[in-house]
Amino acid sequence: MTEDLAYLSAGELGARYRAGSLTPVDAVESALTRLARLEPLLNAFQRVDAEGARQAARQSAERWRQGASLSPLDGVPITVKDTLLAKGWPTLHGSRTVEVAQSWREDAPEVARLRAAGAILLGKTTTPEFGWKALTDSPLKGATRSPWNPEITPGGSSGGAAAALAAGIGALALGTDGGGSIRIPASHCGLFGFKPSWGRVPHYPHKSPFSTVISGGPLARSVRDAAVMLNELAKPDPRDVTALPYETCDWCDGLEDGIKGLRIAFAPGLGGAEPRDAVLQPVREAVRLLGELGAAVADAGAIIDPLQPLFEPYWLAGFAHTLRQIPRDRHELLDPRFRLLAEQGLAVGLEAYCAGAMARLHLAERLQAFHADYDLLVTPVLPTPPPPVTTPYHSAGYDRWRDAVPYTLPFNLAGNPAASIPCGVTEDGLPVGVQIAGPRFADALVLRASRALEQALRWPMPHPLLEARLARLVA
């Protein structure tokens, strides 16, 4: 059922635009046709702007015709997560409590950079309410479903972005990651996902205490496409006073340099995590390949302490801050589980919150010391395979700290770059991702290692299992 254009990379689209064998209008019409066919199954979009995309595609086609393209992303169809401001589109955060009747006059820096690059924005993708969990369902839109199996979640909180991209809708997706929210859905959907060092991608506005852990970043079908997207996302924006100094580099440089001689630590038990065999087997195979590529790989043990005792009050206090901003007469509209946790957070005192802030500092110090001995750290992305869409999050059956974020959250708390690379499938035919993390600011090294592993694994896009399942679903 796959249309000829559905899984072309951003690089392939640009090459065809340049050669005149394809136009952005063709690519956007293909994406919109596919979106219309699959959206009833996926529920991946909060908003679709078909006419806006068509207009932007016509403008891009004229630029390519004149030899005046704005960037390698000019004319490339991309989706935007509905936690990021986009001019003219309501940003609802998956919540019925957000007032729609606002002016919506600003783009977030990430969105502004994509527009300036000439990318075609198809619309906004779904997220759980305020991005609170590693599954994607909300009171506003219901459950988003994985194209690999509609009964399974695509993960979260950038779940709509991952579901759409994995299904061949758009060539890239813009997500955000505050605890694994790019890497988790990338793992669940068989994609590459990259969380840059905190501050690498400018962000605005900073309205949440979680702003100090959140990074905007790409979901992609290849490491190179993600690096091309990072070239645009990392450009400076004066509104973000916390952003890193802009590096005038090309994040594609050095991608093919390999990993020979690198010191890599493998930590399946990071922070006391206990991965299932279904996850651990393909991850171990990926680690074996890293050794074959010339890296010195060693088992590293737990490295850090379990996260929950140190950080649960800190997490709950952040939800309480969000709750305080919502009028009381709208609390009934909230996701009941989010509201329950946010109300628990109202009882978190200043001392407990400050203890969480200090624990973040100590975690960052521990990881920095660790990286004096190891260039990179490799783990699974999650301890478990993707759960059903009906799974209650942070419950006895699916605990946040045990089942969702033990591998991903440490690198948000410390600000380190980390990526998810698809490395295999479970016996049920669901994707599994392996995580590569590095010291803070070593974004180029993480991308380089990810590219080396990507080449060794030869993960197909689209995967034959996914292609067959999509064909059956729309037959």
C-alpha positions as CSV (number, residue, x, y, z in Angstrom):
1,M,0.0,0.0,0.0
2,T,3.1,2.2,0.3
3,E,3.0,5.1,-2.2
4,D,6.3,5.5,-4.1
5,L,7.1,8.8,-2.3
6,A,6.1,7.8,1.3
7,Y,9.5,6.7,2.6
8,L,11.8,8.9,0.7
9,S,14.4,10.5,2.9
10,A,14.8,14.3,3.1
11,G,18.0,13.9,1.2
12,E,16.3,11.9,-1.5
13,L,13.5,14.4,-1.8
14,G,16.0,17.3,-2.2
15,A,18.0,15.4,-4.8
16,R,14.8,14.8,-6.9
17,Y,13.7,18.4,-6.5
18,R,17.1,19.5,-7.7
19,A,17.0,17.2,-10.7
20,G,13.4,18.3,-11.6
21,S,12.0,14.7,-11.4
22,L,9.8,15.6,-8.4
23,T,8.4,18.8,-6.9
24,P,7.4,19.7,-3.3
25,V,3.8,19.8,-4.6
26,D,4.1,16.1,-5.5
27,A,5.6,15.2,-2.1
28,V,3.0,17.1,-0.2
29,E,0.1,15.7,-2.1
30,S,1.4,12.2,-1.5
31,A,1.8,12.9,2.2
32,L,-1.7,14.3,2.5
33,T,-3.2,11.4,0.6
34,R,-1.5,9.0,2.9
35,L,-2.5,11.0,5.9
36,A,-6.2,10.8,4.9
37,R,-6.0,7.1,4.5
38,L,-4.2,6.3,7.7
39,E,-5.3,8.9,10.2
40,P,-8.6,7.1,11.0
41,L,-6.4,4.2,12.1
42,L,-3.6,6.1,13.9
43,N,-5.3,9.2,15.4
44,A,-1.9,10.8,15.2
45,F,-2.9,14.4,14.3
46,Q,-4.2,17.2,16.5
47,R,-4.5,19.5,13.5
48,V,-4.0,19.1,9.7
49,D,-3.4,22.2,7.6
50,A,-3.8,20.8,4.1
51,E,-4.3,24.1,2.3
52,G,-1.4,25.8,4.2
53,A,0.9,22.9,3.2
54,R,-0.2,23.1,-0.4
55,Q,0.5,26.8,-0.6
56,A,3.9,26.4,1.0
57,A,4.7,23.6,-1.4
58,R,3.9,25.7,-4.4
59,Q,6.2,28.4,-3.1
60,S,8.9,25.9,-2.5
61,A,8.5,24.4,-5.9
62,E,9.0,27.9,-7.4
63,R,12.2,28.4,-5.4
64,W,13.6,25.1,-6.6
65,R,12.6,25.9,-10.2
66,Q,14.6,29.2,-9.9
67,G,17.6,27.5,-8.2
68,A,17.0,29.4,-5.0
69,S,16.1,26.8,-2.4
70,L,16.5,28.0,1.2
71,S,18.1,24.8,2.7
72,P,18.2,21.0,2.3
73,L,14.8,21.0,4.1
74,D,13.1,23.2,1.5
75,G,10.0,21.5,0.4
76,V,10.3,18.6,2.8
77,P,7.0,17.6,4.5
78,I,7.4,17.7,8.3
79,T,5.0,17.4,11.3
80,V,5.1,19.5,14.6
81,K,4.3,18.2,18.0
82,D,1.4,20.0,19.7
83,T,3.4,21.2,22.6
84,L,5.3,23.8,20.4
85,L,3.9,27.1,19.4
86,A,3.1,27.5,15.7
87,K,1.8,30.7,14.3
88,G,-1.9,30.5,13.4
89,W,-2.5,27.1,15.0
90,P,-3.8,26.5,18.5
91,T,-1.2,24.8,20.8
92,L,-3.4,22.7,23.0
93,H,-1.0,20.3,24.7
94,G,-3.5,17.5,24.4
95,S,-5.7,19.3,27.0
96,R,-9.3,20.5,27.1
97,T,-8.3,23.1,29.6
98,V,-6.4,25.3,27.1
99,E,-8.3,28.2,25.8
100,V,-8.5,27.9,22.0
101,A,-9.7,31.5,21.4
102,Q,-6.2,33.1,21.5
103,S,-4.2,35.0,18.9
104,W,-1.5,32.3,18.4
105,R,0.9,34.8,16.8
106,E,4.2,33.2,17.6
107,D,6.3,30.3,16.4
108,A,8.5,28.4,18.9
109,P,12.2,28.7,17.9
110,E,12.1,25.2,16.6
111,V,9.1,25.9,14.4
112,A,10.5,29.3,13.2
113,R,13.7,27.6,12.1
114,L,11.9,25.0,10.0
115,R,9.7,27.7,8.4
116,A,12.8,29.7,7.6
117,A,14.4,26.6,6.0
118,G,11.4,26.2,3.7
119,A,10.1,23.0,5.3
120,I,6.4,22.2,4.7
121,L,4.5,21.9,7.9
122,L,1.7,19.4,7.5
123,G,0.1,20.0,10.9
124,K,0.4,19.2,14.6
125,T,0.7,15.8,16.1
126,T,-0.8,14.4,19.2
127,T,0.6,14.3,22.7
128,P,-0.7,13.2,26.1
129,E,-2.0,16.0,28.2
130,F,0.9,18.4,28.8
131,G,3.3,15.7,27.6
132,W,3.0,14.0,31.1
133,K,3.6,10.4,30.1
134,A,5.4,7.9,27.9
135,L,2.1,6.8,26.2
136,T,0.0,9.0,23.9
137,D,-3.6,9.4,24.8
138,S,-5.4,12.4,26.1
139,P,-8.9,13.6,27.0
140,L,-8.8,15.9,24.0
141,K,-8.0,13.3,21.3
142,G,-8.2,9.8,22.8
143,A,-5.6,7.2,22.0
144,T,-3.0,7.4,19.3
145,R,-2.1,4.0,17.9
146,S,1.0,2.4,16.5
147,P,1.2,1.6,12.7
148,W,2.9,-1.6,13.7
149,N,-0.2,-2.8,15.6
150,P,-3.2,-0.5,16.3
151,E,-3.7,-2.2,19.7
152,I,-0.3,-1.0,20.8
153,T,0.9,2.5,21.9
154,P,3.5,4.3,19.8
155,G,4.9,5.6,23.1
156,G,5.0,9.2,24.2
157,S,5.0,11.9,24.6
158,S,5.9,12.5,20.9
159,G,3.7,9.6,20.0
160,G,1.7,11.2,17.2
161,A,4.9,12.4,15.6
162,A,6.4,8.9,15.7
163,A,3.2,7.1,14.6
164,A,2.8,9.4,11.6
165,L,6.5,9.2,10.5
166,A,6.7,5.4,10.9
167,A,3.5,5.2,8.7
168,G,5.1,7.2,5.9
169,I,3.4,10.5,6.6
170,G,6.1,13.2,6.2
171,A,9.8,12.7,5.9
172,L,10.7,14.1,9.4
173,A,9.0,14.9,12.6
174,L,9.7,17.6,15.2
175,G,9.3,16.4,18.8
176,T,10.3,17.3,22.3
177,D,12.0,15.1,24.9
178,G,11.8,15.8,28.7
179,G,12.2,12.2,30.0
180,G,12.5,10.1,26.8
181,S,9.6,11.6,24.8
182,I,11.5,11.4,21.5
183,R,13.6,8.3,22.2
184,I,10.7,6.2,23.6
185,P,8.3,6.6,20.6
186,A,11.3,6.2,18.3
187,S,12.0,2.8,19.9
188,H,8.4,1.8,19.8
189,C,8.0,2.8,16.2
190,G,11.2,1.7,14.6
191,L,12.7,5.1,14.0
192,F,15.8,7.1,14.8
193,G,15.2,9.7,17.6
194,F,17.7,12.2,18.9
195,K,17.6,14.3,22.1
196,P,20.4,16.9,21.8
197,S,22.3,18.3,24.8
198,W,20.1,20.6,26.8
199,G,20.2,24.1,25.3
200,R,21.5,22.9,21.9
201,V,18.1,23.7,20.4
202,P,16.7,27.0,21.5
203,H,13.3,26.8,23.0
204,Y,10.6,29.4,24.0
205,P,8.5,30.1,26.0
206,H,9.8,28.6,29.2
207,K,6.5,28.1,31.1
208,S,7.1,24.9,32.9
209,P,9.7,23.8,35.6
210,F,10.3,20.9,33.2
211,S,11.8,23.4,30.7
212,T,15.2,22.7,32.3
213,V,15.0,19.0,31.1
214,I,13.2,19.4,27.8
215,S,15.0,19.4,24.4
216,G,13.4,19.8,21.0
217,G,14.8,17.4,18.5
218,P,14.2,15.2,15.4
219,L,12.5,12.0,14.8
220,A,13.8,10.6,11.5
221,R,14.2,7.5,9.4
222,S,18.0,7.9,9.3
223,V,20.7,9.5,11.3
224,R,21.7,11.7,8.4
225,D,18.2,13.2,8.0
226,A,18.2,13.9,11.8
227,A,21.6,15.7,11.5
228,V,20.3,17.8,8.5
229,M,17.3,18.8,10.6
230,L,19.5,19.6,13.6
231,N,21.5,22.0,11.4
232,E,18.3,24.1,11.2
233,L,16.9,23.5,14.8
234,A,20.2,24.5,16.5
235,K,20.3,28.0,14.9
236,P,20.1,30.8,17.5
237,D,17.0,32.5,18.8
238,P,17.4,35.6,21.1
239,R,14.3,34.7,23.0
240,D,16.0,31.7,24.7
241,V,18.4,33.1,27.3
242,T,19.3,29.5,28.3
243,A,20.5,28.3,24.9
244,L,24.0,27.1,24.3
245,P,26.3,29.4,22.2
246,Y,25.6,28.7,18.6
247,E,28.1,26.4,16.9
248,T,28.6,27.2,13.2
249,C,29.1,23.6,12.3
250,D,27.5,21.1,10.0
251,W,26.2,18.2,12.1
252,C,26.6,15.9,9.1
253,D,30.3,16.4,9.2
254,G,32.1,13.3,10.5
255,L,29.1,11.0,10.4
256,E,31.0,8.4,8.4
257,D,34.1,8.4,10.6
258,G,33.2,5.3,12.5
259,I,33.8,4.3,16.1
260,K,37.1,2.4,15.9
261,G,39.0,2.9,19.2
262,L,36.1,4.4,21.1
263,R,35.6,3.2,24.7
264,I,31.9,2.2,25.1
265,A,30.2,1.0,28.3
266,F,27.2,-1.3,28.2
267,A,24.8,-0.8,31.1
268,P,21.6,-2.9,30.8
269,G,21.2,-2.5,34.6
270,L,21.6,1.3,34.6
271,G,20.2,2.6,37.9
272,G,18.9,-0.9,38.8
273,A,16.8,-1.3,35.6
274,E,15.6,-4.9,34.9
275,P,15.0,-5.3,31.1
276,R,12.9,-8.1,29.7
277,D,14.6,-10.7,27.5
278,A,12.5,-9.6,24.5
279,V,14.3,-6.3,24.7
280,L,17.7,-7.3,25.9
281,Q,18.4,-9.9,23.1
282,P,18.3,-7.5,20.1
283,V,20.1,-4.8,22.2
284,R,22.9,-7.3,23.0
285,E,23.3,-8.0,19.3
286,A,23.6,-4.3,18.6
287,V,26.3,-4.1,21.3
288,R,28.1,-7.0,19.7
289,L,28.2,-5.1,16.4
290,L,29.7,-2.1,18.1
291,G,32.6,-4.3,19.1
292,E,32.9,-5.6,15.6
293,L,33.1,-2.0,14.4
294,G,36.2,-1.5,16.4
295,A,35.0,-0.1,19.7
296,A,36.3,-1.4,23.1
297,V,33.0,-2.5,24.8
298,A,32.8,-3.3,28.5
299,D,30.0,-4.0,30.9
300,A,29.6,-1.1,33.3
301,G,27.1,-2.2,36.0
302,A,24.4,0.1,37.4
303,I,26.6,3.3,37.3
304,I,23.9,5.5,39.0
305,D,21.4,5.0,41.8
306,P,17.7,4.2,41.2
307,L,15.8,7.4,40.1
308,Q,12.5,7.1,41.9
309,P,13.6,7.8,45.5
310,L,15.6,10.8,44.4
311,F,13.2,12.3,41.8
312,E,9.6,11.4,42.4
313,P,8.8,14.4,44.6
314,Y,10.6,16.6,42.0
315,W,8.4,15.2,39.2
316,L,5.2,15.6,41.2
317,A,6.0,19.1,42.1
318,G,6.3,20.0,38.4
319,F,2.8,18.7,37.8
320,A,1.5,20.7,40.7
321,H,3.0,23.8,39.2
322,T,1.0,23.1,36.0
323,L,-2.2,22.4,38.0
324,R,-1.9,25.8,39.7
325,Q,-2.0,27.6,36.4
326,I,-5.3,26.0,35.4
327,P,-8.6,27.6,36.7
328,R,-10.2,25.4,39.3
329,D,-13.4,25.1,37.3
330,R,-11.5,23.3,34.6
331,H,-9.8,20.7,36.7
332,E,-12.6,18.3,36.0
333,L,-11.5,18.4,32.3
334,L,-8.1,17.0,33.1
335,D,-6.8,13.5,32.5
336,P,-7.8,11.9,35.8
337,R,-4.4,10.2,36.4
338,F,-2.5,13.4,35.6
339,R,-4.8,15.3,38.0
340,L,-4.3,12.7,40.8
341,L,-0.5,13.0,40.5
342,A,-0.6,16.8,40.3
343,E,-2.7,17.0,43.4
344,Q,-0.2,14.8,45.2
345,G,2.5,17.2,44.1
346,L,0.7,20.1,45.9
347,A,2.0,18.5,49.1
348,V,5.7,18.5,48.0
349,G,7.5,21.0,50.2
350,L,10.4,23.3,49.2
351,E,13.0,21.1,50.9
352,A,12.0,18.1,48.9
353,Y,11.9,20.0,45.7
354,C,15.4,21.5,46.4
355,A,16.6,18.0,47.2
356,G,15.6,16.9,43.7
357,A,17.4,19.9,42.2
358,M,20.6,19.0,44.1
359,A,20.2,15.3,43.1
360,R,20.2,16.5,39.4
361,L,23.5,18.2,40.0
362,H,25.0,15.2,41.6
363,L,23.7,12.9,38.8
364,A,25.4,15.2,36.2
365,E,28.6,15.1,38.2
366,R,28.5,11.3,38.4
367,L,27.9,11.0,34.6
368,Q,30.7,13.5,33.9
369,A,33.1,11.5,36.0
370,F,32.0,8.3,34.3
371,H,32.7,9.7,30.9
372,A,36.3,10.3,31.9
373,D,36.7,6.6,31.4
374,Y,34.1,5.9,28.6
375,D,33.3,7.9,25.5
376,L,29.8,6.6,25.2
377,L,27.2,4.7,27.2
378,V,24.9,2.2,25.6
379,T,21.6,0.8,27.1
380,P,18.2,-0.4,26.0
381,V,15.8,2.5,25.4
382,L,13.1,0.8,27.6
383,P,13.0,-2.2,29.8
384,T,9.8,-3.5,28.2
385,P,8.3,-3.9,24.7
386,P,5.5,-1.5,23.7
387,P,2.4,-1.9,25.9
388,P,-1.2,-1.9,24.8
389,V,-3.0,1.5,24.2
390,T,-5.3,0.8,27.1
391,T,-2.4,0.6,29.6
392,P,-2.9,2.8,32.7
393,Y,0.4,4.8,33.1
394,H,2.2,4.9,36.4
395,S,0.2,2.0,37.7
396,A,1.1,-1.4,39.3
397,G,1.0,-2.9,35.8
398,Y,3.1,-0.2,34.1
399,D,5.2,1.9,36.6
400,R,6.9,5.0,35.2
401,W,10.1,4.4,37.0
402,R,10.3,0.6,36.5
403,D,8.9,0.2,33.0
404,A,9.1,3.5,31.1
405,V,12.0,5.9,31.8
406,P,14.8,4.3,33.8
407,Y,17.1,4.4,30.8
408,T,16.1,7.7,29.2
409,L,15.4,10.1,32.1
410,P,18.9,10.3,33.5
411,F,20.1,12.1,30.3
412,N,17.4,14.7,30.6
413,L,18.1,15.4,34.2
414,A,21.9,15.8,33.4
415,G,21.4,17.5,30.0
416,N,23.4,14.9,28.1
417,P,22.8,14.0,24.4
418,A,21.2,10.6,23.7
419,A,19.7,8.7,20.7
420,S,17.5,5.8,20.0
421,I,18.4,3.5,17.1
422,P,16.1,0.6,15.9
423,C,17.9,-2.7,16.5
424,G,15.4,-5.5,16.1
425,V,12.0,-6.8,16.8
426,T,10.4,-8.9,19.5
427,E,8.8,-12.3,18.9
428,D,5.5,-10.4,18.5
429,G,7.1,-8.4,15.7
430,L,7.3,-5.1,17.6
431,P,10.4,-2.8,17.3
432,V,13.1,-2.5,19.9
433,G,15.6,0.4,20.2
434,V,19.1,0.7,21.6
435,Q,20.2,3.9,23.2
436,I,23.6,5.6,22.7
437,A,24.3,8.5,25.2
438,G,27.4,10.7,25.5
439,P,28.9,13.4,27.7
440,R,27.2,16.8,27.6
441,F,27.9,18.7,24.4
442,A,29.2,15.5,22.6
443,D,26.2,15.6,20.2
444,A,28.4,15.0,17.2
445,L,30.0,11.9,18.8
446,V,26.5,10.4,19.6
447,L,25.4,11.0,16.0
448,R,28.6,9.5,14.6
449,A,28.2,6.3,16.7
450,S,24.5,6.1,15.8
451,R,25.4,6.3,12.1
452,A,28.0,3.5,12.4
453,L,25.5,1.3,14.2
454,E,22.8,2.2,11.7
455,Q,24.9,1.0,8.8
456,A,25.8,-2.2,10.6
457,L,22.2,-3.0,11.5
458,R,20.8,-2.2,8.1
459,W,17.3,-1.6,9.4
460,P,15.0,-1.3,6.4
461,M,12.7,1.7,5.9
462,P,10.0,0.7,5.8
463,H,10.4,-2.5,7.6
464,P,8.7,-5.4,5.8
465,L,6.7,-6.3,8.9
466,L,5.4,-2.8,9.1
467,E,4.7,-2.6,5.4
468,A,2.7,-5.8,5.5
469,R,0.7,-4.8,8.5
470,L,-0.2,-1.4,7.0
471,A,-1.3,-3.1,3.8
472,R,-3.6,-5.4,5.7
473,L,-5.1,-2.5,7.8
474,V,-6.2,-0.5,4.8
475,A,-7.2,-3.4,2.5
